[in-house]
Amino acid sequence: KLRDTMVEVYRNMYGKEAQVVAIHAGLECGLFTEKLPGLDCVSIGPQMHDIHTSRERLEIESTKRTWDFLLAVLKNL
């Protein structure tokens, strides 16, 4: 249900389909669902570069988009 809501909110906000993919960055979801069977869990976040290095960077505009998206999702749950 959570993923479906997020996909719908994304489509309504941005006028295009969300890309739903499994990537290494979603590792925590696997750990949580292992401990809490049936947990509805999704990992999202802003655009980041050179993660875990001294050159790690976070895109501020992407952070704002992520925040706005999260607020919209919460309103639709």
N, C-alpha and C positions, 0 to 999 in steps of 0.2 A: 504494500500500500504506500509506503513512504517513497519508494523509487517512482512509482506511477504518479504520485502527486508532484514530485520534483520535476519529472519530465513534462507534465502538463503546465506547471508554473513557468518552466524555462521556455516552452513553446509560446506561451502567452506573453511573456516579457520580451523575448528576443526575436520572435517570428521565425524560428527555425528549430529543428530537432536537436535535442541534447545528444551528445555522444556518451553512451553508457558503456564503459569498458572496465575491465579488471586490470589493475596495474599494481606494481610493488608498493606504491604509496598508500594503498588501501589495506595494508597488512593488519593494521589495528582492528579493522572490522572482523577479520577472520579470527583474531584472538578473542574478541568480545563474543562473537556468536558461538565459539567453541565452549565458552563458559556459561553462556546464557542461550540455550537452544531456543529457536523460534524468534530471536531478536531481529527486528526489522532495522537494518543498519546500512548507512550509506556514507561514503567518505567524499568530501568536497573540499576545495580550498583555492586560494588565489594562485596566480602564475608565479612560480619561483624558478630561479636559475642557480646553477652551480651549488646545489644542496650539499650540506655537510662539508663545505670547503671554506677557506678564508675569503672566497669571492662570492659567497652566498648573497643573493639579492631577491627582493620581493617587489613585485610591481604594485604600486600604490593604487592605480586605477582598477586593477584586477581585484584588489582587496575590497574596494568600494563595491564593485559589481557583485562579489561574493556575499558581502554583508547585505546588500539590497535583496539579493536572491534568497538568502536565508530568512530574512524577515518576511518576504512574500510566501515562502513555503510554510513557515510557522502559522501565518494567518490562514492558510488553506488546510491545515490539519484538523 
